[in-house]
Amino acid sequence: MKAFDAGLNFLAGFKLTNGFLINGGYGLGLTNMLKDIDGVTSKNRVFSVGVGYQF
């Protein structure tokens, strides 16, 4: 495995009038995380969902 990773992150959210927060995101890995293996790639992909409350 390589020690360095780079990617793009996208996040969208919404705040309701009563203070609740809802968000969703996606992380797109751009670098191959495997060392010296020809023809094989491994990239990070992350999907996230969050809820919260703002005081």
C-alpha positions as CSV (number, residue, x, y, z in Angstrom):
1,M,0.0,0.0,0.0
2,K,1.1,3.5,-0.7
3,A,1.3,6.1,2.1
4,F,-0.2,8.9,0.0
5,D,-3.8,9.3,-1.2
6,A,-5.5,12.1,-3.1
7,G,-9.1,12.6,-4.1
8,L,-12.1,14.8,-4.5
9,N,-14.8,15.2,-1.9
10,F,-18.4,16.4,-2.6
11,L,-20.8,17.4,0.2
12,A,-24.4,18.7,0.2
13,G,-26.6,19.5,3.2
14,F,-29.8,21.1,4.3
15,K,-30.7,22.8,7.5
16,L,-34.4,22.6,8.6
17,T,-36.1,25.5,10.3
18,N,-36.2,23.6,13.6
19,G,-32.4,23.2,13.7
20,F,-32.0,19.7,12.3
21,L,-29.2,19.2,9.8
22,I,-29.1,16.5,7.0
23,N,-26.1,16.0,4.8
24,G,-24.7,13.6,2.3
25,G,-21.3,13.3,0.7
26,Y,-19.1,11.3,-1.7
27,G,-15.4,10.9,-1.7
28,L,-13.7,9.9,-5.0
29,G,-10.2,8.5,-4.7
30,L,-7.9,9.5,-7.6
31,T,-4.7,7.6,-6.8
32,N,-3.9,3.9,-7.1
33,M,-3.2,2.7,-3.5
34,L,-1.3,-0.5,-4.6
35,K,2.4,-0.6,-5.2
36,D,4.1,-2.3,-8.2
37,I,1.2,-4.6,-9.2
38,D,0.7,-4.4,-13.0
39,G,-2.9,-4.0,-14.2
40,V,-4.5,-4.0,-10.7
41,T,-5.9,-0.9,-9.1
42,S,-7.4,-0.1,-5.7
43,K,-8.9,3.4,-5.2
44,N,-10.9,4.7,-2.2
45,R,-14.6,5.5,-2.6
46,V,-16.7,6.8,0.3
47,F,-20.4,7.6,0.6
48,S,-21.5,9.3,3.8
49,V,-24.8,10.4,5.3
50,G,-25.1,12.6,8.4
51,V,-27.8,14.0,10.7
52,G,-27.4,16.6,13.4
53,Y,-28.9,19.3,15.5
54,Q,-27.7,22.9,15.8
55,F,-28.3,24.6,19.1
